[in-house]
Amino acid sequence: MNAEVKQPKVLMKVENLVKHFPVRLGAYGEKKAVVHAIDDISFDIYRGETLGLVGESGCGKSTTGFALLQLYKPSSGKITFDGLELTAMEEKALRPVRKRAQIIFQDPYSTLNPRMTILDAMAEPIRVHNLLPEKEIPARIAQLLDDVGLNFSFANRYPHEFSGGQRQRICIARALASNPEFIVCDEPISALDVSIQAQIINLMMDLQEKYKLTYLFIAHDLAVVRHISDRVVVMYLGKIMEIADKKELFDNPKHPYTKALLAAVPEADPDHERNKSRVILTGDVSNAIDPPSGCRFHPRCQYAKDACKKAQGPQLIKVAPGHLSACPYF
């Protein structure tokens, strides 16, 4: 008799999430418009996993991460974190949740206050959430700095005295200061030298194992996503195109946009790089202020049908166990 397969526990559930930003156009701002940053997306994040979120710049990746933490209030939709409906909570009620869900930003230099020492910057979340007595804070910070490969003697220095990689290690340590369960990683290595990126990725994986963390890892580098992620969500112009297990997505993409993204990833083997099939996208990326009807990708898709241009357009369908795609024709 086969053992029953244990289903992963959902830590965060996103249902029909929408985020629109009102803007004004024209020389004098006389025309009102709306940026469709996120348009009706749904997905789950399982406890203990790393969910990769990929897509071109401007597709809504970072906006999604900020909305999950309520840094942007969604226009509509529902976000549930460990049984708590965040979208229904007032700001004051969200405060206990904030110590359980943190963020690592893209640029570590602009993240840190240049007038605060590293000790003060890292102590701030501990004090805000009243996690430890004052006398115990230095020992906690020493432990966190050691976790990210830095010495406590650095604690009285200022951000400008560190390299980019060291600053990002400090930001990671500060994110851990409140003992979070969930961390949004908003392109945490894109501002770093290539030689440092692998170190930071491996550090984050080690910390995830040590502290039993769950990551939403936002990136545009598919090679990095393949290394760190368990599952991957592909976004295009505010919509989800595909969701799948990492191996399934890279080995068997089921959406033309995913195929195009994977074809653009350079290969280490020059012979394989020379002979691999190319996917050339025609047309320009549509404007998020005036997105196309139906499937957002259809103006650039060689497989597009008339049904793709209709108001609703194709929806996410199950093409394999755990594999969803928004294209029924590819």
PEWOWO-V330384 format. One record per residue. RES is the residue in one small letter. SS is DSSP state (H for helix, E for strand, L for the rest). Layout:
res ss
RES SS
RES SS
//
This chain:
res ss
m L
n L
a L
e L
v L
k L
q L
p L
k L
v E
l E
m E
k E
v E
e E
n E
l E
v E
k E
h E
f E
p E
v E
r E
l E
g L
a L
y L
g L
e L
k E
k E
a E
v E
v E
h E
a E
i E
d E
d E
i E
s E
f E
d E
i E
y E
r L
g L
e L
t E
l E
g E
l E
v E
g L
e L
s L
g L
c L
g L
k H
s H
t H
t H
g H
f H
a H
l H
l L
q L
l L
y L
k L
p L
s L
s E
g E
k E
i E
t E
f E
d L
g L
l E
e E
l H
t H
a H
m L
e L
e H
k H
a H
l H
r H
p H
v H
r H
k L
r L
a E
q E
i E
i E
f L
q L
d L
p H
y H
s H
t H
l L
n L
p L
r L
m L
t E
i H
l H
d H
a H
m H
a H
e H
p H
i H
r H
v H
h L
n L
l L
l L
p L
e H
k H
e H
i H
p H
a H
r H
i H
a H
q H
l H
l H
d H
d H
v L
g L
l L
n L
f H
s H
f H
a H
n H
r L
y E
p H
h H
e H
f L
s L
g H
g H
q H
r H
q H
r H
i H
c H
i H
a H
r H
a H
l H
a L
s L
n L
p L
e L
f E
i E
v E
c E
d E
e L
p L
i L
s L
a L
l L
d L
v H
s H
i H
q H
a H
q H
i H
i H
n H
l H
m H
m H
d H
l H
q H
e H
k H
y H
k L
l L
t E
y E
l E
f E
i E
a E
h L
d L
l H
a H
v H
v H
r H
h H
i H
s L
d L
r E
v E
v E
v E
m E
y E
l L
g L
k E
i E
m E
e E
i E
a E
d E
k H
k H
e H
l H
f H
d H
n L
p L
k L
h L
p H
y H
t H
k H
a H
l H
l H
a H
a L
v L
p L
e L
a L
d L
p H
d H
h H
e H
r H
n H
k L
s L
r L
v L
i L
l L
t L
g L
d L
v L
s L
n L
a L
i L
d L
p L
p L
s L
g L
c L
r L
f L
h H
p H
r H
c L
q L
y L
a L
k L
d H
a H
c H
k H
k L
a L
q L
g L
p L
q L
l L
i E
k E
v E
a E
p L
g L
h E
l E
s E
a L
c L
p L
y L
f L
//
